[in-house]
Each structure stands twice: as structure tokens, then as C-alpha cells.
Amino acid sequence: MLRFTLRLLLLGAAALCALPSASAQPAERLRVHGSNSLGARLMPALVEAWLQSMGYRQLQRRRVDATTLEIAAVRDDAPLVVEIAGTGSAAGIADLVHGDAELAMLARQPDAREREAAWQLGDLGSPDQQFVVALDGARVLVAADNPIATLSVVQLRDILSGRTTRWSQLGGADLPIALHRSAIPGGLDDFLRERLGLPAVRMPGNVLHADLAEAARAVVGHSDALAIVGLTTPVPAGTRALAIADGGIAVLPTAAAVRGEDYPLVQRYSLYGGQMMSALGRSLALYALGPQAQQLVRRLGPVSMAIDVDPATPQSGATAARADATYAQASTGARRLTTTLRFSLQSLNGMYEARSAQDLDRLVAFMQQPAMHGRALAVIGFATPDSANRLYPTIASNDRADVVAAYLVQRGVAVERVRGLGALHPLIGGEDAAAKARNERVELWLLDRAR
């Protein structure tokens, strides 16, 4: 009898062992594919912070191959694997279209062909489908004693393609241009090639350095030197950044001009999803926009999306713009906030383009901080020149400023000054849709005095 009982117990134990445990169940999988500029360092850190914020534990990284990283975690015995594949922006959007990824990482905007291929996913420019996580881009450094103050996008393209080789061709000294760049190809090269229409083959600099910081330091004391570095590369004493023009006014890479994308050499790091994306995908994308994630972005190096006061104003600001009496009057006694709001009037999903819609939420939260108690804003609108109707820019800029001011007031944000400055200070030439997308904008300024 005892032997029979022991046999039953052993059989029961074996049966229990054969049952699948909760931890052995197939893991749910979230696939995030695309740009390696976003996927190499920033995205894994954001994913881990997101998982921890939701109570996941036992986080483990596993390198699958040269382009793919898996992050595994467990919550309530339910496993989850996030697959991050840095296969490039084009591959990321293709995987999203074909259902092989829930989120695509892009270091650029989708082109017309990609948008057409993704028509069934909805509106990729919608704030519900595009999530701007961070910004990056290029800064052009010269020695402090170099007389050149500005370059156009076309002039920069000619320098990098080898068509312009001497400073005298740009109105400077009769010296050869010594171009300093990093020897390591990376996201900056990809961005410049995309933004400036450079050849696919990398154009080497005159002088190559171990990294971008070394390239920046090499400019000090050399009037012939020009370095192309990242927006977050430290700017050494004895150097200065050039203002860049894209058919409109030349813009310095101040905090407000970069963060507001007025400066021409800025790129977005964005997550894209379909309108029916999974709950996990949307949760991760929304987390990446939040304050905790943006603190992480700031620590890791790209430009954070957090709104703040630009330390460059009012003392330096956008030098050409501040010299204009109309603009100076509209912004007097105020400091520029690091956002510029833009519109998407062709979209059926809202008035604002994606980043601006997300910035409005950040702006309201910024003004609701205890430190902002009693403070008010100035709202300044701009429009695109219109040769057929000279009144249109004034009307449009006032309308844009009024719409933003009304939105803020409805949410308890004090607005004391609203101005429309018409076609003043266009950022890009022309009157087409691309010009309207850049020029029709609203700046926000924090008034110095408390109410």
C-alpha cells in the first residue's frame, strides 16, 4: 500500500512538472525597427525606463545579431520581449507598412513614396501616429576671428561637395577652407547627405579626427578652419557657430532656434505607428514624450523636447531679427521659450503638426509650474509672403497667433500680448506648401514681469 501511494505521488509530481508554468508561456513581443541613430543607444534606454515604470522586472538585454537587440522583462509572471532593430529609417517604415513592426524609428520625415505606401496606416503626420522623441542636427564652427558670419544651405553644400574650396569664394580671406570632420561615419553624415543632397559616397574632410569634439577643438586659432559637428558637441572657447540661411533669414543655432526647428540643420528622431497600433506600442510612444523620458534624452545626448527659457534671449537672440523694430517691440521685456508652433491645415486630424500639438501640452504644463505663477506670455505669429495678396500674411499671422492665444487662455495660461507680424523674417524662400509649412509659425515669449 505504501509503495502504491508513493507511486501515485511521483506520478502526480511528474504531471505537475509537465504542465506549462506562467513563466514558460510564450512572451508577448513588441517590435521597434528603424534608424540606428535612435535605436543604438537612446531607444534601449527608453525601453528599459518604460518597462520599469510599468512594474516590469528581471530586465535582460540580448544581442541577437549586429542590428537587433532584444530586451526581455517579466511582470506578474507574464514575459515581454521588446525587439529593437537598427536597420535604417527606410527599412523601419517598410516593416511598419508590412506589419513586421509595431513602431518605426525614423531620423527623417517619411518621403512621398513611403507615405503613399503607408496610406492604409492612416495619417503618419498625425500627432496620434508621429511621436517626436528628440532632435539632433549639425552645427558649423569657425574660429572666432573668421570674418564670415553666415552661410546658406547652398554654400554649405558646395563646401562639402568640393565645389567651394577657398574662403574668398564666400567673401572671406584668401585662404583654403580646411574642413574638419570626424573620421567615423555616423548619423551626422547620413543627415547631411539627406538634408543637403550630397552624393551617397562620403566626401572626406581635409582633416579627419577621432571624434566630433576633437574636430571642434581643432578649429581654435585657425582662421582657415571649418568644422561640421553635432548640435550637442561642446563648442570650445575661441570658436563660434555660423548662422545658416535656407532662402530666408540666417538663423543661429540657439536653444530656441534648434528646439523650435527654425534653424535649418535640425533633424527629428521620431517614432511612427499605425492608427490601430497595439496598446503596448502606443504606451511606449507616449512614454517617450513624457518628462521622465525627456530627462533621459537630455542625459544621453540628443536635444530634449522639454520646453524652457532660451538663455540666449534677450541679450543675443536671433541677431538679425532682434534688430528689426517691429519684432523688437513685439518681444520687448520678454524671453523666448524653446518652442515654435507650426500648423498642418491640410490634415483632417487637427490644426497643428505633430510636434507642435505635443508641445502645446508641454507648454501648458510648463506654465502651470509653481515657478511660473503670475507669469504671462507674448504670442507672436508669422506667415509666408504672398505676392498675389499682400494683406494675406498680416491676416494669417494674426489668425495663427489668436488661435494659439485662445487655446492657452482656455487652459488657464495668461496671455498679455498677441501680435501678427505678417511675412516678416521668412525662414525659407518661396510661396509654395513647403514654404508655408516652415514660415507660418508662432513664437512664444515669457514676459519678464509678474502679473
Buried (B, 14 or more C-beta within 10 A) or exposed (E): EEEEEEEEEEEEEEEEEEEEEEEEEEBEBBBBBBBBBBBBBBBBBBBBBBBEEEEBEEBEEEEEEEBBBBBBBBEEEEBBBBBBBBBBBBBBBBBBBEEBBBBBBBBBBBEEEBBEBBEEBBBBBBBBBBBBBBBBBBBBBBBBEBEBBBBBBBBBBBBBEEEBEEBEBBEBBEBEBBBBBBEEEBBBBBBBBBBBEBEEEBBEBBBBBEBBBBBBBBBBEBBBBBBBBBBBBEBBEEBBBBBBBBBBBBBBBBBBBBBBBBBBBBBBBBBBBBEEBBEBBBBBBBBBBBEEBBEBBBEBBBBBBBBBBBEBBBEEBBBBBBEBEEBEEBBEEBBBBBBBBBBBEEBEBBBBBBBBBBBBBBBBBBBEEEEBEEBBBBBBBBBBBBEEEEEBBBBBBBBBBBBBBEBBBEBEBBBBBBBBBBBBBBBBBBBEEEBBBBBBBBBBBBBEEEE
